[in-house]
Amino acid sequence: MAQNKSLGAALSARAQGQQNNGNGGQLSPIAGVKSLLNSPTIKKRFEEVLGKRAPQFMTSIINLVNSDTNLQKCDPMSVIGSCMVAATLDLPVDKNLGYAWVVPYGNKATFQLGYKGYIQLALRTGLYKALNALPVHEGELVKWNPLTEDLVLDFEKKKSDAIIGYAGYFELINGFRKAVYWSKDQIEAHRKRFAKSDFGWKNDYDAMALKTVIRNMLSKWGILSIEMRTAYSQDLDTKLEYGEEPAVDDDNVIDVTAEIGASAETDQETHEENGSAASDVSNADQTLLGFGKDT
């Protein structure tokens, strides 16, 4: 138990940007993220996932944290873990692109999939002939029957820019089709029930509304690849709907107390002899983001 606590403290110190460098200094949050990204173990993990694109993706992580003061308040390790989820899905974390977001949730960062990300992953399956979602403005809705899914829109009858709802549609290459329509009231009721963080809704309400339509439609009636199921299960909105812990908690993020093996006992003895946590941090690096585990 003492060994686990020691390793946990060492890893926490690294994640929070603490460093015993002889002058009692403390790294900034951004420097804490950079410190983790400079770890050979983490570099290797990103290279295994992204290949030659790893350096560019890791740079985008630094830019992301640099541009978001809320993320700078989050545990750096949770930022890296959330970005790793995006990396495994081959989606950029640039929030301006809208494919995936790294969202502050308390003092932890978590992964949130954008509606463009859902569309991208669905198209990769090669099973979708058409897939789209769009806002419906006042006057455009002619008819909607939720039982028969008879949806009729006339875009020439638009009366104003006021959005009254959101429509989604997909068609598979085998001919199966699905159309859905959510009124603005339905979207708002969904947001109030499940959105514990206003990060996405506050910044781009329409994008989050479209995501709600696409995510619900695909999860109920679409064909989900393994990649899409992974994205769905890791998405912040899915976790909130099912009452799960929003923070990323999978094989990409290490739980020190659960994953340190018996061999760490020797490292603990070394730690006691040296009077520092240096060896602990080294071992923590080996387990961070899936390394150092038995395979």
C-alpha positions in Angstrom: 0.0 0.0 0.0 2.8 2.4 0.9 4.4 1.5 -2.4 1.3 2.4 -4.3 0.8 5.7 -2.5 4.4 6.6 -3.2 4.1 5.8 -6.9 0.7 7.7 -7.0 2.3 10.7 -5.4 5.2 10.7 -7.9 2.9 10.4 -10.9 0.6 13.1 -9.6 3.6 15.4 -9.1 4.6 14.8 -12.7 1.1 15.4 -14.0 0.6 18.6 -12.1 3.8 20.0 -13.3 5.6 19.7 -10.0 9.3 19.1 -10.3 11.9 18.7 -7.6 14.6 20.6 -9.5 16.6 21.8 -6.5 15.1 25.2 -6.3 11.6 24.3 -5.2 10.2 25.7 -8.5 6.9 24.8 -10.0 6.2 24.4 -13.7 3.3 26.2 -15.3 0.3 24.1 -16.4 1.5 24.3 -20.0 5.0 23.2 -19.0 3.4 20.3 -17.1 1.8 19.1 -20.3 5.0 19.6 -22.2 6.9 17.6 -19.6 4.5 14.7 -20.1 4.7 14.9 -23.9 8.5 14.9 -23.6 8.4 11.6 -21.8 9.9 8.9 -24.2 7.2 6.5 -23.2 4.4 8.9 -24.2 6.1 9.9 -27.4 6.4 6.2 -28.3 2.7 5.7 -27.6 1.7 8.5 -29.9 4.1 7.3 -32.6 2.6 3.8 -32.4 -0.9 5.3 -32.9 -0.2 8.0 -35.4 3.1 7.1 -37.0 4.9 10.1 -38.7 2.0 12.4 -37.8 2.7 12.0 -34.1 4.9 15.2 -33.7 2.3 17.3 -35.4 -0.5 16.0 -33.2 1.5 16.5 -30.1 2.2 20.1 -31.1 -1.6 20.6 -31.6 -2.0 19.4 -27.9 0.3 22.1 -26.7 -1.4 24.7 -28.9 -4.8 23.6 -27.5 -3.7 24.0 -23.9 -2.0 27.3 -24.7 -5.3 28.7 -26.1 -7.6 27.5 -23.4 -7.2 28.9 -19.8 -9.8 26.4 -18.5 -7.7 23.4 -19.8 -4.7 24.9 -18.1 -6.5 24.4 -14.8 -7.0 20.7 -15.5 -4.8 17.8 -14.5 -2.2 17.6 -17.4 -2.5 13.8 -17.4 -6.2 13.9 -18.1 -5.5 16.3 -21.0 -3.0 13.8 -22.5 -5.4 10.9 -21.9 -8.3 12.7 -23.6 -6.1 13.6 -26.6 -5.0 10.0 -26.8 -8.6 8.9 -27.3 -8.8 11.4 -30.2 -5.5 10.1 -31.6 -6.7 6.5 -31.6 -9.8 7.6 -33.6 -7.5 9.6 -35.9 -9.4 12.8 -35.2 -7.8 16.2 -34.7 -8.3 18.0 -31.4 -8.3 21.5 -32.9 -11.5 22.9 -31.4 -12.0 25.1 -34.5 -12.4 22.0 -36.7 -15.3 20.6 -34.6 -14.3 16.9 -34.9 -13.4 16.3 -31.3 -13.0 18.5 -28.2 -11.0 18.1 -25.0 -13.5 19.5 -22.5 -12.7 20.8 -18.9 -14.9 19.0 -16.4 -14.0 20.2 -13.0 -10.2 19.8 -12.6 -10.2 17.0 -15.2 -10.2 17.1 -19.0 -12.4 14.7 -20.8 -13.0 13.7 -24.4 -16.1 15.0 -26.3 -16.9 14.0 -29.9 -18.2 16.6 -32.3 -21.0 16.0 -34.8 -18.4 16.2 -37.6 -16.5 13.4 -35.8 -19.5 11.2 -35.9 -20.0 11.8 -39.6 -16.3 11.2 -40.3 -16.3 7.9 -38.4 -19.5 6.7 -40.1 -18.2 7.5 -43.6 -15.1 5.6 -42.9 -17.1 2.4 -42.6 -18.1 2.6 -46.3 -21.6 1.5 -45.4 -23.3 4.9 -45.6 -24.5 6.2 -48.9 -25.7 9.5 -47.4 -25.5 11.1 -44.0 -26.4 14.6 -43.0 -28.0 16.8 -40.3 -29.1 20.5 -40.5 -31.0 23.1 -38.7 -34.6 23.8 -39.7 -35.7 27.4 -39.9 -39.1 28.9 -39.4 -41.4 28.1 -42.3 -39.3 25.3 -43.7 -41.0 22.4 -41.9 -44.0 21.2 -44.0 -44.7 17.9 -42.5 -43.3 15.5 -39.9 -44.8 12.2 -38.8 -42.6 10.5 -36.2 -44.3 7.1 -36.7 -43.9 6.8 -40.5 -40.9 9.1 -40.5 -42.4 11.1 -43.3 -40.4 14.3 -43.2 -41.0 17.1 -45.7 -39.0 20.3 -45.8 -39.3 23.2 -48.2 -36.3 25.5 -47.9 -37.9 28.0 -50.2 -40.5 28.7 -47.6 -38.0 30.0 -45.1 -39.6 32.9 -43.2 -36.7 33.9 -40.9 -33.3 32.8 -39.5 -35.0 31.6 -36.4 -34.3 27.9 -35.9 -37.3 25.8 -34.9 -35.7 22.3 -34.9 -33.0 20.0 -36.3 -33.3 17.2 -38.9 -31.1 14.2 -39.5 -31.0 11.6 -42.3 -28.9 8.7 -43.4 -29.1 6.0 -46.1 -27.1 2.8 -46.1 -25.7 1.3 -49.3 -28.1 -1.6 -48.8 -31.0 0.9 -49.2 -32.1 1.3 -45.5 -33.0 4.8 -44.7 -33.8 6.8 -41.6 -35.0 10.3 -41.0 -35.5 12.1 -37.7 -36.6 15.5 -36.5 -36.1 17.1 -33.2 -37.9 20.3 -32.3 -36.1 23.1 -30.6 -38.0 22.3 -27.4 -36.9 18.6 -27.5 -33.3 19.7 -28.0 -33.5 22.1 -25.1 -35.1 19.5 -22.8 -32.3 17.1 -23.7 -29.7 19.7 -22.9 -31.2 20.6 -19.5 -31.4 16.9 -18.6 -28.0 15.7 -19.5 -25.6 18.7 -20.0 -23.6 19.0 -16.8 -21.1 21.2 -18.6 -22.1 24.0 -20.9 -18.7 24.0 -22.7 -20.1 22.9 -26.0 -23.6 24.4 -25.8 -22.3 27.8 -24.8 -19.7 28.0 -27.5 -21.7 26.5 -30.4 -25.3 25.6 -29.6 -26.2 24.5 -33.2 -23.2 22.2 -33.4 -24.2 20.5 -30.2 -27.8 20.2 -31.3 -26.8 18.6 -34.6 -24.5 16.3 -32.7 -27.4 15.3 -30.4 -29.5 14.4 -33.5 -26.8 12.5 -35.3 -25.5 10.7 -32.2 -29.0 9.5 -31.2 -29.9 8.5 -34.8 -26.8 6.5 -35.4 -26.7 4.8 -32.0 -30.3 3.6 -32.4 -30.5 2.7 -36.1 -27.1 3.0 -37.7 -24.4 0.4 -38.3 -21.6 1.1 -35.8 -18.1 -0.1 -36.5 -15.8 -0.9 -33.6 -14.2 2.5 -34.0 -17.6 4.2 -33.8 -18.6 2.2 -30.7 -15.4 3.2 -29.1 -16.0 6.8 -29.9 -19.6 6.6 -28.6 -18.6 5.0 -25.3 -15.8 7.5 -24.7 -17.9 10.5 -25.6 -18.7 12.8 -22.6 -22.4 13.1 -23.6 -22.8 9.3 -23.5 -21.2 9.1 -20.1 -23.4 11.8 -18.7 -26.5 10.1 -20.1 -25.6 6.8 -18.5 -24.5 8.4 -15.2 -20.9 7.3 -15.7 -17.7 9.1 -14.5 -17.0 11.8 -17.2 -13.2 11.6 -16.8 -11.4 9.4 -19.3 -10.9 6.1 -17.7 -9.6 3.4 -20.1 -6.5 1.6 -21.1 -5.0 4.9 -22.3 -4.9 6.4 -18.9 -3.1 4.7 -16.0 -4.5 4.0 -12.6 -1.4 3.6 -10.6 -2.9 1.7 -7.7 -4.5 -0.8 -10.0 -1.7 -1.4 -12.5 1.6 -1.4 -10.6 2.9 -4.9 -10.6 4.8 -6.8 -7.9 8.1 -5.9 -9.5 7.6 -2.3 -8.3 8.5 -3.5 -4.8 12.2 -3.3 -5.7 11.6 0.2 -7.1 10.1 1.2 -3.8 13.2 0.0 -1.9 15.3 2.1 -4.3 13.1 5.0 -3.6 13.6 4.7 0.1 17.3 4.3 -0.2 17.7 7.4 -2.4 15.2 9.5 -0.5 13.5 10.7 -3.8 10.7 9.8 -6.1 12.9 9.7 -9.2 12.6 5.9 -9.6 8.9 6.1 -9.0 8.4 8.6 -11.7 10.4 6.4 -14.1 8.2 3.4 -13.4 5.1 5.6 -13.6 6.2 6.6 -17.1 6.4 3.0 -18.1 2.8 2.4 -17.2 1.4 5.7 -18.4 -1.0 5.4 -21.4 -0.8 1.6 -21.5 2.9 1.0 -21.2 4.5 -1.3 -18.7 1.4 -3.6 -18.4 1.6 -7.3 -18.9 0.5 -8.3 -22.4 
